[in-house]
Amino acid sequence: MDSDISLNQIMKRAIDAYASFHSYQDSGFVEETSSMGAAKGECTKLYFKTLFKRPSFFRIEWSEESKSDWSRAIWSDGNNVFWKRNLDEIELVTDLPLRLGVAGTLSRGVADSVPVLLMSKSNYRCAIDPIGFISLGEVQLNGENCDHLHQSKILPMGPEETHLWVSRERFVIVQLMLSKVIDHARFDAWFERHGEQERVSDPVANEAEIDSRKRAMKMLGEAEIQKNPDMESWRLQGFANLGQPQTIHRQIHYSKILLDEEITDDSFTG
């Protein structure tokens, strides 16, 4: 890494770059292996593409390797946001931050990472946390000089490691690698402690309120499993498996990235 570019400057320039693009397009693929599910130990591959145009147009699509159609999508036509669960079902989105999180899970981390950086919404959860990265040096990737950054965190669900390869010329992410452990029992214990802290610090956050939050989280998870074919393996195995720790390893390859090129509004229709 050049002496005149600090690690903090790299992340700040990347965040500022995404916030400044008038338009953004990418396409690529995701490879993921998991310790659970119907494809346990096997590599799942998804293809994706992203369109973004200020002030409020976007379209994020993804499909399985075995399909030729874009079977899943979330998009904004500039006025409203829509969610395509499959080819025959489209619904109006009323809670975009929540739906982006669900889309992020189903798209294997595509929908809630770079698109959230582009939207520049401080109240939207982004899968990429810019704090705490260290540099592992400069490498060549996809024909670009990139800084290889690494981050290690301990989260309520379990440990998580993130690797980013950031273009030194364009300050965009050209590859993302994530390894994490999802331990639902550990999260439940954390949630109980967190709830107890709220009861002590905020008398309004009483037992009924805490319990209602837990029920809402559970209902959301079960609803997505029941309504989304992508999560069929969870249903087949039963909810008992959710109590077992799961290890996920994921790589997102941004094969093609186009910046500030003209995109017509009709690209963001259903």
RABEL-V122379 format. One record per residue. PHI is phi in whole degrees, -180 to 180 (* if undefined). OMEGA is omega in degrees with one decimal (NA if undefined). Layout:
((PHI	OMEGA) (PHI	OMEGA))
This chain:
((*	-180.0) (-60	-176.5) (-65	-176.6) (-89	177.5) (-121	179.6) (-81	179.4) (-61	178.4) (-62	179.2) (-67	179.2) (-60	-179.1) (-66	180.0) (-66	179.6) (-65	178.2) (-64	179.3) (-62	179.1) (-64	-179.3) (-64	179.3) (-60	-179.3) (-72	-174.3) (-100	-176.0) (-65	173.7) (-71	175.8) (-146	-177.3) (-149	175.1) (-138	172.4) (-145	172.4) (-153	-178.5) (174	-178.1) (-148	178.6) (-119	172.3) (-119	-176.8) (-140	171.4) (-121	-178.1) (-137	178.8) (-84	179.7) (-137	177.6) (99	-177.9) (-63	-179.6) (-101	-177.2) (-53	178.0) (80	179.2) (-92	179.5) (-91	174.5) (-94	-177.2) (-121	175.7) (-124	173.2) (-107	-177.3) (-145	169.1) (-151	-176.6) (-130	170.7) (-125	179.6) (-146	179.1) (-149	179.6) (-72	11.9) (-91	-169.8) (-147	177.1) (-97	170.6) (-159	174.8) (-151	178.8) (-122	-177.2) (-128	176.0) (-152	-179.0) (-150	177.0) (-75	-177.9) (-61	-174.8) (-84	-177.1) (-113	179.0) (-98	-179.1) (-100	174.7) (-83	-169.7) (-80	179.2) (-134	179.3) (-162	167.2) (-135	-175.5) (-153	174.6) (-123	177.4) (-91	-178.2) (101	179.7) (-123	-178.4) (-125	178.5) (-111	-177.1) (-126	-179.0) (-128	176.4) (-101	-179.5) (-75	173.6) (-156	-173.7) (-66	-174.0) (-110	-174.1) (-134	177.3) (-126	-179.5) (-130	177.3) (-80	-178.5) (-96	178.5) (-108	179.6) (-128	-174.1) (-63	179.7) (-56	179.4) (-66	-177.7) (-69	174.9) (-63	177.2) (-63	177.3) (-65	178.0) (-62	177.6) (-61	177.8) (-65	-176.0) (-71	179.6) (-90	179.6) (61	173.3) (94	-179.0) (-76	-169.2) (-73	-176.0) (-111	177.7) (-118	-178.6) (-58	178.8) (-58	178.9) (-69	175.3) (-62	179.1) (-67	-178.9) (-71	176.6) (55	178.0) (-102	-176.0) (-67	-178.7) (-93	176.5) (-96	178.7) (-76	178.1) (-109	179.6) (-67	178.9) (-104	176.8) (-94	-173.6) (-72	-175.3) (-92	169.0) (92	177.9) (-82	170.5) (-121	-178.3) (-92	174.0) (-108	174.5) (105	-177.4) (-103	179.9) (-138	172.6) (-97	179.6) (-146	-178.8) (54	178.0) (78	-179.1) (-121	170.6) (-75	-174.5) (-129	168.9) (-91	177.8) (-93	-176.8) (-113	-178.4) (-132	179.6) (-137	177.8) (-128	-177.2) (-137	170.2) (-111	-176.7) (-109	178.3) (-54	178.5) (-76	-175.6) (148	-178.8) (-70	-179.1) (-145	177.0) (-125	-179.2) (-127	172.4) (-119	175.7) (-122	170.1) (-116	-172.9) (-111	179.4) (-61	179.6) (-77	-179.8) (-91	-174.2) (-104	-179.2) (56	172.1) (-118	179.8) (-82	179.6) (-104	173.8) (-158	178.1) (-133	176.7) (-127	-176.3) (-132	171.5) (-129	-178.4) (-151	175.1) (-112	176.3) (-111	-178.3) (-119	-174.8) (-68	178.3) (-64	177.8) (-65	179.3) (-65	178.8) (-59	179.1) (-65	177.6) (-64	-178.7) (-63	178.3) (-63	179.0) (-65	-179.7) (-63	178.1) (-63	178.8) (-65	177.9) (-63	179.0) (-66	-179.9) (-62	-178.8) (-76	-173.5) (-84	-176.7) (-136	-177.2) (-59	-179.4) (-69	-179.7) (-78	-175.0) (-87	-175.7) (-59	-178.3) (-62	-179.3) (-67	178.9) (-61	-179.5) (-63	179.6) (-67	177.4) (-64	179.9) (-64	179.4) (-65	179.3) (-63	178.7) (-63	-178.9) (-66	-179.8) (-62	178.8) (-61	-179.7) (-63	-178.9) (-68	178.8) (-63	-180.0) (-66	179.6) (-64	-177.8) (-70	-171.6) (-95	-172.8) (-112	-179.7) (-61	179.6) (-61	-175.8) (-105	-179.7) (-59	-177.7) (-61	177.2) (-64	-178.3) (-68	-178.6) (-65	-179.0) (-80	-179.5) (92	-177.3) (-70	179.6) (-60	-179.2) (-68	180.0) (-67	178.1) (-83	-178.7) (-98	177.7) (-60	-179.6) (-124	177.4) (-109	-178.9) (-124	173.2) (-124	-171.3) (-137	172.5) (-129	176.7) (-108	-178.8) (-107	176.4) (-90	-171.3) (-71	-178.0) (-139	-179.8) (-131	177.8) (-120	-174.8) (-119	172.3) (54	172.7) (-100	-176.3) (-67	174.0) (-129	-179.0) (-77	-177.9) (-63	-178.0) (-71	173.6) (-72	-175.1) (-113	176.8) (-101	-177.9) (-67	NA))
